[in-house]
């Protein structure tokens, strides 16, 4: 079963020279866009995981990419983008295993970055 990891303040395991931190604070941040069906699916998955594992999954911070020019410039159409503890864990699609692994074992960057 999943257990929460201790917060690790070290750099992401796979390394990355470009900063990927979301523009807002939060343990779980999902960058979205209105009218984006993949964004709706990511938000729904996080909500379901929160309902099923309330002790592990914090309330997410949802950020609309179109409310900030820098966000829109950085992420464009690569939404949704999901961060855990400031580390990008998924873009376009988010699955339960990736999300819960990031929360319990610590976040790692995806193999291919946008």
Buried (B, 14 or more C-beta within 10 A) or exposed (E): EBEEBEEEEEEBEEEEEEEBEBEEEBBBBBBBBEEBEBBEBBBEBBEEBBEEBEEBBBEBBBBBBEEBEEBBEBBEEBBBBBBBBBBBBBBBEBEBEBBBBBBBEBBBBBEEEB
